[in-house]
Amino acid sequence: QHDHHIHILQALAHIREHRLAIKGPLATPVGGGITSINVALRRALDLFVCLRPIRWIPGVPSPVKDPSLTDMVVFRENTEDIYAGIEWPFDSAEAKALYQILEQQLHAKHLPDPNCTALGIKPISKTGSERLIKAAIEYAIQHQRESVSLVHKGNIMKYTEGAFRDWGFDLAETHYPDQTLTRRSLSAYPAQQAQALISAARSEGKVIIDDCIADAFFQNALLYPDHYDVIATTNLNGDYISDALAAQVGGIGLSPGANMNPITGHAIFEATHGTAPSIAGQNKANPCALILSAVMLLEHLAWHEAAHHIQMALDASIAHQHVTADIALPGVTPLSTQAFSASILRFMA
């Protein structure tokens, strides 16, 4: 544990100095053991944006009919929600004390049996929500994306996720009135007139800010993926959403990511998947997610030519089905990790 702590502190010192880093997957035990190193790094550096682009690469097998329609960028809030780690075991003194406060002082109703109930707190702040949504809106404006969708469960959690939605609309209407149009501002108009205003705003290059209940989003992302562009969402929703969308384009083995603070400039780029101990040392792992995370790092540095060469070489290797087993089409002989990497290098030559 001591050595583990020292290594984390050393890594943090290097990242603070150099601002950018790229790292491999790290495992987090379920139900006990060490806390998540990934979460600890995000918290220590205040990396409040988890940025995950979702795009299909031709040649990758997918469970959906037309994976090319899925082209989204997910902005997941990275420091709040249940990932803040404020929770207590069911049999702890802290849980029982909080239970008493909820029942006796706050008059909470419909509480379960206090003798077998673990408790956790879900913090969602106005500051945390606004800075995440601001980053998503500015990304959409800069990259000429059509919309930003605020995905939430505000119909049930009205004062946390419902507030996330309202703060997002308030932010757009107050600070970006010339670059955006919110669907909330059109609520008083008849449907046909509202749609005409949206069409006019799009023709002017404005970004449409809308929202969607989280469970409805999962359905819509399968039925109408081309209706969505940039997604801004809370921490837990973002975790679910980014993995589900990754499955639509071939799996998390091809999903890059970045945890970043656009204010300080600190960022850690990493594959979105975890570790795979069952194939460790067997030369079978798919390196795409980590390679694509490196492409994101190069683009972040504005080294666009280098990023383009790697992206095109990776796309070409997949198009020719020079791939690892997890993304090989039926009848294709899969390559080892090393052979797949060599194929990418050949297409770069």
C-alpha beads as a LAMMPS data file, in Angstrom:
LAMMPS data file: protein, C-alpha beads

349 atoms
348 bonds

1 atom types
1 bond types

-500.0 500.0 xlo xhi
-500.0 500.0 ylo yhi
-500.0 500.0 zlo zhi

Masses

1 110.0

Atoms # bond

1 1 1 0.000 0.000 0.000
2 1 1 2.870 2.378 0.829
3 1 1 4.627 1.757 -2.515
4 1 1 1.295 2.079 -4.305
5 1 1 0.737 5.499 -2.713
6 1 1 4.264 6.672 -3.574
7 1 1 3.816 5.715 -7.250
8 1 1 0.551 7.667 -7.467
9 1 1 2.169 10.752 -5.943
10 1 1 5.084 10.525 -8.379
11 1 1 2.717 10.165 -11.335
12 1 1 0.682 13.146 -10.146
13 1 1 3.805 15.280 -9.828
14 1 1 4.847 14.463 -13.410
15 1 1 1.372 15.150 -14.812
16 1 1 1.088 18.435 -12.922
17 1 1 4.416 19.504 -14.390
18 1 1 3.876 18.374 -17.989
19 1 1 0.043 18.773 -18.022
20 1 1 -0.545 15.893 -20.459
21 1 1 -0.292 12.130 -20.012
22 1 1 -1.388 8.904 -21.641
23 1 1 -1.951 5.777 -19.585
24 1 1 -3.050 2.191 -19.923
25 1 1 -6.078 0.568 -18.289
26 1 1 -6.126 0.029 -14.526
27 1 1 -8.370 -2.422 -12.668
28 1 1 -10.516 -1.497 -9.662
29 1 1 -11.639 -4.266 -7.250
30 1 1 -15.385 -4.719 -6.759
31 1 1 -16.742 -4.472 -3.209
32 1 1 -13.409 -3.926 -1.447
33 1 1 -9.679 -3.451 -1.887
34 1 1 -8.075 -0.261 -3.170
35 1 1 -10.130 2.686 -4.350
36 1 1 -10.148 3.474 -8.062
37 1 1 -6.809 4.941 -9.153
38 1 1 -8.574 6.362 -12.204
39 1 1 -11.047 8.260 -10.017
40 1 1 -8.237 9.373 -7.683
41 1 1 -6.290 10.880 -10.601
42 1 1 -9.362 12.683 -11.929
43 1 1 -10.164 14.079 -8.500
44 1 1 -6.604 15.151 -7.673
45 1 1 -6.214 17.019 -10.979
46 1 1 -9.854 18.160 -11.141
47 1 1 -10.281 16.554 -14.578
48 1 1 -13.956 17.400 -14.749
49 1 1 -14.512 16.496 -18.420
50 1 1 -14.494 12.896 -19.566
51 1 1 -14.445 13.228 -23.354
52 1 1 -15.363 10.154 -25.388
53 1 1 -15.833 10.360 -29.169
54 1 1 -17.931 7.528 -30.629
55 1 1 -17.409 6.804 -34.330
56 1 1 -17.688 3.667 -36.441
57 1 1 -14.657 2.537 -38.458
58 1 1 -15.682 0.748 -41.709
59 1 1 -14.927 -2.947 -41.505
60 1 1 -15.626 -3.297 -37.782
61 1 1 -18.459 -5.756 -37.039
62 1 1 -21.390 -4.191 -35.199
63 1 1 -24.657 -5.476 -33.697
64 1 1 -26.684 -2.650 -35.280
65 1 1 -27.980 -2.399 -38.847
66 1 1 -26.123 0.791 -39.800
67 1 1 -23.358 1.719 -37.346
68 1 1 -22.236 4.601 -39.570
69 1 1 -25.214 6.618 -38.240
70 1 1 -23.640 6.674 -34.767
71 1 1 -21.272 9.645 -34.623
72 1 1 -21.404 11.296 -31.217
73 1 1 -19.094 12.972 -28.726
74 1 1 -19.907 12.342 -25.059
75 1 1 -19.046 14.935 -22.401
76 1 1 -19.379 13.098 -19.089
77 1 1 -19.074 15.065 -15.843
78 1 1 -16.167 13.468 -14.048
79 1 1 -15.980 14.621 -10.425
80 1 1 -19.461 14.506 -8.871
81 1 1 -22.513 12.245 -8.743
82 1 1 -22.177 8.896 -6.951
83 1 1 -18.540 8.701 -8.089
84 1 1 -17.760 11.294 -5.420
85 1 1 -17.541 8.294 -3.100
86 1 1 -19.780 9.509 -0.272
87 1 1 -21.256 6.237 0.973
88 1 1 -21.303 3.983 4.020
89 1 1 -21.808 0.198 4.555
90 1 1 -25.201 -0.964 5.801
91 1 1 -23.897 -2.017 9.223
92 1 1 -21.758 1.072 9.940
93 1 1 -22.329 3.618 12.674
94 1 1 -22.179 6.361 10.045
95 1 1 -25.013 4.848 8.011
96 1 1 -27.162 4.478 11.109
97 1 1 -26.425 8.066 12.179
98 1 1 -27.327 9.412 8.744
99 1 1 -30.466 7.277 8.736
100 1 1 -31.559 8.914 11.994
101 1 1 -30.942 12.389 10.580
102 1 1 -32.957 11.564 7.468
103 1 1 -35.824 10.161 9.477
104 1 1 -35.963 12.425 12.516
105 1 1 -34.649 15.805 11.322
106 1 1 -35.376 15.804 7.597
107 1 1 -38.583 13.739 7.858
108 1 1 -37.703 11.548 4.899
109 1 1 -40.416 9.071 4.024
110 1 1 -40.443 5.496 2.682
111 1 1 -37.014 4.647 4.086
112 1 1 -36.067 0.945 4.035
113 1 1 -35.088 -1.102 7.101
114 1 1 -32.215 0.755 8.838
115 1 1 -30.644 -2.531 9.942
116 1 1 -29.894 -3.631 6.400
117 1 1 -29.573 -0.392 4.429
118 1 1 -26.375 1.047 3.025
119 1 1 -26.501 4.774 2.275
120 1 1 -24.864 7.032 -0.264
121 1 1 -25.146 10.705 -1.200
122 1 1 -25.398 11.972 -4.774
123 1 1 -23.875 15.473 -5.087
124 1 1 -24.645 17.458 -8.259
125 1 1 -23.520 21.092 -8.116
126 1 1 -24.409 24.102 -10.228
127 1 1 -20.711 24.915 -10.648
128 1 1 -19.781 21.376 -11.680
129 1 1 -22.690 21.086 -14.076
130 1 1 -22.143 24.460 -15.716
131 1 1 -18.444 23.977 -16.396
132 1 1 -19.086 20.567 -17.997
133 1 1 -21.948 21.860 -20.149
134 1 1 -19.933 24.965 -21.070
135 1 1 -17.131 22.720 -22.377
136 1 1 -19.652 20.713 -24.429
137 1 1 -21.269 23.829 -25.935
138 1 1 -17.931 25.397 -26.821
139 1 1 -16.766 22.129 -28.400
140 1 1 -19.955 22.002 -30.501
141 1 1 -19.482 25.611 -31.627
142 1 1 -15.790 25.147 -32.433
143 1 1 -16.300 21.889 -34.333
144 1 1 -19.521 23.004 -36.052
145 1 1 -21.638 20.239 -34.528
146 1 1 -25.402 20.580 -34.830
147 1 1 -26.632 19.945 -31.307
148 1 1 -25.850 19.417 -27.638
149 1 1 -28.210 17.054 -25.819
150 1 1 -28.464 17.262 -22.027
151 1 1 -29.112 13.673 -20.938
152 1 1 -30.484 13.277 -17.407
153 1 1 -32.980 11.498 -15.161
154 1 1 -34.578 14.713 -13.995
155 1 1 -38.106 13.319 -14.037
156 1 1 -37.203 11.291 -10.923
157 1 1 -34.179 13.078 -9.396
158 1 1 -35.605 16.554 -9.802
159 1 1 -33.160 18.532 -7.641
160 1 1 -29.953 16.893 -8.897
161 1 1 -30.334 15.712 -12.476
162 1 1 -33.338 17.914 -13.120
163 1 1 -31.240 20.857 -11.990
164 1 1 -28.421 19.712 -14.306
165 1 1 -30.832 20.112 -17.222
166 1 1 -32.127 23.510 -16.081
167 1 1 -28.637 24.862 -15.405
168 1 1 -27.633 23.775 -18.896
169 1 1 -30.506 25.615 -20.544
170 1 1 -29.874 28.679 -18.372
171 1 1 -26.196 28.682 -19.343
172 1 1 -26.910 28.478 -23.076
173 1 1 -29.613 31.148 -23.004
174 1 1 -27.563 33.547 -20.855
175 1 1 -24.023 33.145 -22.183
176 1 1 -24.456 31.825 -25.742
177 1 1 -27.648 33.491 -27.068
178 1 1 -26.099 34.257 -30.476
179 1 1 -24.573 30.807 -31.005
180 1 1 -27.302 28.536 -29.643
181 1 1 -31.044 27.965 -29.556
182 1 1 -32.614 25.980 -26.720
183 1 1 -35.683 23.851 -27.212
184 1 1 -36.901 25.095 -23.826
185 1 1 -37.180 28.614 -25.258
186 1 1 -39.570 27.267 -27.893
187 1 1 -41.975 25.580 -25.475
188 1 1 -44.656 28.266 -25.950
189 1 1 -44.693 27.918 -29.741
190 1 1 -46.868 25.479 -31.714
191 1 1 -44.910 22.451 -32.894
192 1 1 -44.777 23.488 -36.544
193 1 1 -43.564 26.990 -35.746
194 1 1 -40.987 25.674 -33.268
195 1 1 -39.607 23.334 -35.924
196 1 1 -39.377 26.219 -38.399
197 1 1 -37.385 28.242 -35.843
198 1 1 -35.044 25.297 -35.290
199 1 1 -34.499 24.908 -39.031
200 1 1 -33.765 28.620 -39.353
201 1 1 -31.316 28.486 -36.440
202 1 1 -29.492 25.542 -38.021
203 1 1 -29.214 27.394 -41.322
204 1 1 -27.521 30.214 -39.379
205 1 1 -25.020 27.759 -37.880
206 1 1 -26.487 27.845 -34.384
207 1 1 -26.162 24.857 -32.062
208 1 1 -29.485 23.414 -30.884
209 1 1 -29.544 22.685 -27.136
210 1 1 -32.084 20.020 -26.261
211 1 1 -32.507 17.383 -23.561
212 1 1 -33.528 13.749 -23.175
213 1 1 -34.444 11.479 -20.266
214 1 1 -31.635 8.933 -19.847
215 1 1 -33.686 5.762 -20.377
216 1 1 -35.350 7.259 -23.462
217 1 1 -31.910 8.179 -24.783
218 1 1 -30.794 4.535 -24.748
219 1 1 -33.778 3.622 -26.917
220 1 1 -33.394 6.605 -29.220
221 1 1 -29.658 6.007 -29.651
222 1 1 -30.524 2.653 -31.221
223 1 1 -33.532 3.803 -33.228
224 1 1 -32.401 7.298 -34.287
225 1 1 -28.648 7.636 -33.629
226 1 1 -28.308 10.319 -36.308
227 1 1 -30.552 12.603 -34.225
228 1 1 -27.767 13.064 -31.665
229 1 1 -24.431 14.804 -31.905
230 1 1 -22.746 16.109 -28.722
231 1 1 -23.957 14.632 -25.430
232 1 1 -23.537 16.404 -22.071
233 1 1 -24.465 14.289 -19.083
234 1 1 -23.841 13.468 -15.454
235 1 1 -21.162 11.073 -14.241
236 1 1 -23.031 7.780 -13.870
237 1 1 -25.215 8.340 -16.945
238 1 1 -22.075 9.135 -18.925
239 1 1 -20.432 5.894 -17.844
240 1 1 -23.406 3.857 -19.057
241 1 1 -23.994 5.888 -22.207
242 1 1 -20.420 5.898 -23.497
243 1 1 -20.102 2.106 -23.152
244 1 1 -23.506 1.476 -24.739
245 1 1 -22.687 3.737 -27.694
246 1 1 -19.290 2.042 -28.028
247 1 1 -21.092 -1.295 -28.444
248 1 1 -23.037 0.161 -31.386
249 1 1 -19.805 0.862 -33.256
250 1 1 -18.021 -2.384 -32.395
251 1 1 -17.225 -2.363 -28.693
252 1 1 -15.142 -0.578 -26.098
253 1 1 -12.009 -2.148 -27.576
254 1 1 -12.143 0.704 -30.112
255 1 1 -13.174 3.496 -27.756
256 1 1 -10.664 6.217 -26.881
257 1 1 -11.085 8.755 -24.126
258 1 1 -9.661 11.784 -22.394
259 1 1 -10.087 13.103 -18.876
260 1 1 -9.354 16.796 -18.965
261 1 1 -9.610 20.181 -17.316
262 1 1 -9.977 22.771 -20.111
263 1 1 -9.317 25.557 -17.591
264 1 1 -5.918 24.395 -16.286
265 1 1 -4.912 22.468 -19.406
266 1 1 -4.303 19.175 -17.589
267 1 1 -5.443 16.044 -19.427
268 1 1 -4.962 12.278 -19.229
269 1 1 -5.705 10.245 -22.351
270 1 1 -6.643 6.591 -21.936
271 1 1 -8.596 3.696 -23.394
272 1 1 -12.090 3.549 -21.922
273 1 1 -11.971 -0.193 -21.264
274 1 1 -10.519 -1.945 -18.234
275 1 1 -7.883 -4.629 -17.960
276 1 1 -8.148 -8.114 -19.493
277 1 1 -6.264 -10.490 -17.158
278 1 1 -7.667 -13.559 -18.922
279 1 1 -5.544 -12.822 -22.018
280 1 1 -2.554 -11.177 -20.339
281 1 1 0.733 -12.176 -21.956
282 1 1 -0.950 -14.009 -24.841
283 1 1 -0.397 -11.372 -27.557
284 1 1 -4.142 -11.203 -28.247
285 1 1 -5.219 -7.789 -26.953
286 1 1 -6.776 -5.201 -29.250
287 1 1 -4.672 -1.998 -29.019
288 1 1 -7.118 0.203 -30.976
289 1 1 -8.574 2.119 -28.034
290 1 1 -5.167 3.103 -26.728
291 1 1 -3.895 4.000 -30.214
292 1 1 -6.975 6.150 -30.817
293 1 1 -6.443 7.805 -27.423
294 1 1 -2.961 8.699 -28.644
295 1 1 -4.565 10.191 -31.762
296 1 1 -6.733 12.340 -29.475
297 1 1 -3.593 13.441 -27.611
298 1 1 -1.901 14.480 -30.861
299 1 1 -5.003 16.386 -31.972
300 1 1 -5.105 18.103 -28.580
301 1 1 -1.534 19.247 -29.229
302 1 1 -2.606 20.439 -32.714
303 1 1 -0.274 17.860 -34.303
304 1 1 -2.994 17.161 -36.828
305 1 1 -0.816 15.655 -39.556
306 1 1 0.611 13.008 -37.235
307 1 1 -2.840 12.228 -35.861
308 1 1 -4.241 11.931 -39.391
309 1 1 -1.520 9.485 -40.506
310 1 1 -2.131 7.175 -37.542
311 1 1 -5.926 7.349 -37.917
312 1 1 -5.794 6.607 -41.656
313 1 1 -3.371 3.706 -41.166
314 1 1 -5.565 2.189 -38.460
315 1 1 -8.669 2.600 -40.622
316 1 1 -6.884 0.988 -43.589
317 1 1 -5.720 -2.014 -41.575
318 1 1 -9.266 -2.598 -40.333
319 1 1 -10.735 -2.121 -43.824
320 1 1 -8.360 -4.842 -45.081
321 1 1 -9.323 -7.040 -42.095
322 1 1 -5.797 -7.130 -40.722
323 1 1 -7.208 -7.164 -37.195
324 1 1 -7.228 -8.894 -33.818
325 1 1 -9.734 -11.633 -33.017
326 1 1 -12.335 -9.437 -31.292
327 1 1 -13.027 -7.360 -34.417
328 1 1 -12.362 -9.983 -37.113
329 1 1 -15.245 -10.794 -39.470
330 1 1 -16.293 -14.460 -39.881
331 1 1 -13.763 -16.395 -41.959
332 1 1 -10.930 -13.939 -41.296
333 1 1 -7.770 -15.260 -39.647
334 1 1 -7.093 -12.898 -36.740
335 1 1 -3.709 -11.338 -36.080
336 1 1 -1.800 -11.117 -32.839
337 1 1 -1.418 -7.746 -31.150
338 1 1 2.114 -7.463 -32.495
339 1 1 1.141 -8.437 -36.050
340 1 1 -1.802 -6.006 -36.024
341 1 1 0.494 -3.199 -34.888
342 1 1 2.939 -4.088 -37.655
343 1 1 0.092 -3.907 -40.181
344 1 1 -0.771 -0.380 -39.039
345 1 1 2.865 0.630 -39.428
346 1 1 2.938 -0.750 -42.984
347 1 1 -0.073 1.358 -43.936
348 1 1 1.682 4.409 -42.530
349 1 1 4.720 3.844 -44.779

Bonds

1 1 1 2
2 1 2 3
3 1 3 4
4 1 4 5
5 1 5 6
6 1 6 7
7 1 7 8
8 1 8 9
9 1 9 10
10 1 10 11
11 1 11 12
12 1 12 13
13 1 13 14
14 1 14 15
15 1 15 16
16 1 16 17
17 1 17 18
18 1 18 19
19 1 19 20
20 1 20 21
21 1 21 22
22 1 22 23
23 1 23 24
24 1 24 25
25 1 25 26
26 1 26 27
27 1 27 28
28 1 28 29
29 1 29 30
30 1 30 31
31 1 31 32
32 1 32 33
33 1 33 34
34 1 34 35
35 1 35 36
36 1 36 37
37 1 37 38
38 1 38 39
39 1 39 40
40 1 40 41
41 1 41 42
42 1 42 43
43 1 43 44
44 1 44 45
45 1 45 46
46 1 46 47
47 1 47 48
48 1 48 49
49 1 49 50
50 1 50 51
51 1 51 52
52 1 52 53
53 1 53 54
54 1 54 55
55 1 55 56
56 1 56 57
57 1 57 58
58 1 58 59
59 1 59 60
60 1 60 61
61 1 61 62
62 1 62 63
63 1 63 64
64 1 64 65
65 1 65 66
66 1 66 67
67 1 67 68
68 1 68 69
69 1 69 70
70 1 70 71
71 1 71 72
72 1 72 73
73 1 73 74
74 1 74 75
75 1 75 76
76 1 76 77
77 1 77 78
78 1 78 79
79 1 79 80
80 1 80 81
81 1 81 82
82 1 82 83
83 1 83 84
84 1 84 85
85 1 85 86
86 1 86 87
87 1 87 88
88 1 88 89
89 1 89 90
90 1 90 91
91 1 91 92
92 1 92 93
93 1 93 94
94 1 94 95
95 1 95 96
96 1 96 97
97 1 97 98
98 1 98 99
99 1 99 100
100 1 100 101
101 1 101 102
102 1 102 103
103 1 103 104
104 1 104 105
105 1 105 106
106 1 106 107
107 1 107 108
108 1 108 109
109 1 109 110
110 1 110 111
111 1 111 112
112 1 112 113
113 1 113 114
114 1 114 115
115 1 115 116
116 1 116 117
117 1 117 118
118 1 118 119
119 1 119 120
120 1 120 121
121 1 121 122
122 1 122 123
123 1 123 124
124 1 124 125
125 1 125 126
126 1 126 127
127 1 127 128
128 1 128 129
129 1 129 130
130 1 130 131
131 1 131 132
132 1 132 133
133 1 133 134
134 1 134 135
135 1 135 136
136 1 136 137
137 1 137 138
138 1 138 139
139 1 139 140
140 1 140 141
141 1 141 142
142 1 142 143
143 1 143 144
144 1 144 145
145 1 145 146
146 1 146 147
147 1 147 148
148 1 148 149
149 1 149 150
150 1 150 151
151 1 151 152
152 1 152 153
153 1 153 154
154 1 154 155
155 1 155 156
156 1 156 157
157 1 157 158
158 1 158 159
159 1 159 160
160 1 160 161
161 1 161 162
162 1 162 163
163 1 163 164
164 1 164 165
165 1 165 166
166 1 166 167
167 1 167 168
168 1 168 169
169 1 169 170
170 1 170 171
171 1 171 172
172 1 172 173
173 1 173 174
174 1 174 175
175 1 175 176
176 1 176 177
177 1 177 178
178 1 178 179
179 1 179 180
180 1 180 181
181 1 181 182
182 1 182 183
183 1 183 184
184 1 184 185
185 1 185 186
186 1 186 187
187 1 187 188
188 1 188 189
189 1 189 190
190 1 190 191
191 1 191 192
192 1 192 193
193 1 193 194
194 1 194 195
195 1 195 196
196 1 196 197
197 1 197 198
198 1 198 199
199 1 199 200
200 1 200 201
201 1 201 202
202 1 202 203
203 1 203 204
204 1 204 205
205 1 205 206
206 1 206 207
207 1 207 208
208 1 208 209
209 1 209 210
210 1 210 211
211 1 211 212
212 1 212 213
213 1 213 214
214 1 214 215
215 1 215 216
216 1 216 217
217 1 217 218
218 1 218 219
219 1 219 220
220 1 220 221
221 1 221 222
222 1 222 223
223 1 223 224
224 1 224 225
225 1 225 226
226 1 226 227
227 1 227 228
228 1 228 229
229 1 229 230
230 1 230 231
231 1 231 232
232 1 232 233
233 1 233 234
234 1 234 235
235 1 235 236
236 1 236 237
237 1 237 238
238 1 238 239
239 1 239 240
240 1 240 241
241 1 241 242
242 1 242 243
243 1 243 244
244 1 244 245
245 1 245 246
246 1 246 247
247 1 247 248
248 1 248 249
249 1 249 250
250 1 250 251
251 1 251 252
252 1 252 253
253 1 253 254
254 1 254 255
255 1 255 256
256 1 256 257
257 1 257 258
258 1 258 259
259 1 259 260
260 1 260 261
261 1 261 262
262 1 262 263
263 1 263 264
264 1 264 265
265 1 265 266
266 1 266 267
267 1 267 268
268 1 268 269
269 1 269 270
270 1 270 271
271 1 271 272
272 1 272 273
273 1 273 274
274 1 274 275
275 1 275 276
276 1 276 277
277 1 277 278
278 1 278 279
279 1 279 280
280 1 280 281
281 1 281 282
282 1 282 283
283 1 283 284
284 1 284 285
285 1 285 286
286 1 286 287
287 1 287 288
288 1 288 289
289 1 289 290
290 1 290 291
291 1 291 292
292 1 292 293
293 1 293 294
294 1 294 295
295 1 295 296
296 1 296 297
297 1 297 298
298 1 298 299
299 1 299 300
300 1 300 301
301 1 301 302
302 1 302 303
303 1 303 304
304 1 304 305
305 1 305 306
306 1 306 307
307 1 307 308
308 1 308 309
309 1 309 310
310 1 310 311
311 1 311 312
312 1 312 313
313 1 313 314
314 1 314 315
315 1 315 316
316 1 316 317
317 1 317 318
318 1 318 319
319 1 319 320
320 1 320 321
321 1 321 322
322 1 322 323
323 1 323 324
324 1 324 325
325 1 325 326
326 1 326 327
327 1 327 328
328 1 328 329
329 1 329 330
330 1 330 331
331 1 331 332
332 1 332 333
333 1 333 334
334 1 334 335
335 1 335 336
336 1 336 337
337 1 337 338
338 1 338 339
339 1 339 340
340 1 340 341
341 1 341 342
342 1 342 343
343 1 343 344
344 1 344 345
345 1 345 346
346 1 346 347
347 1 347 348
348 1 348 349
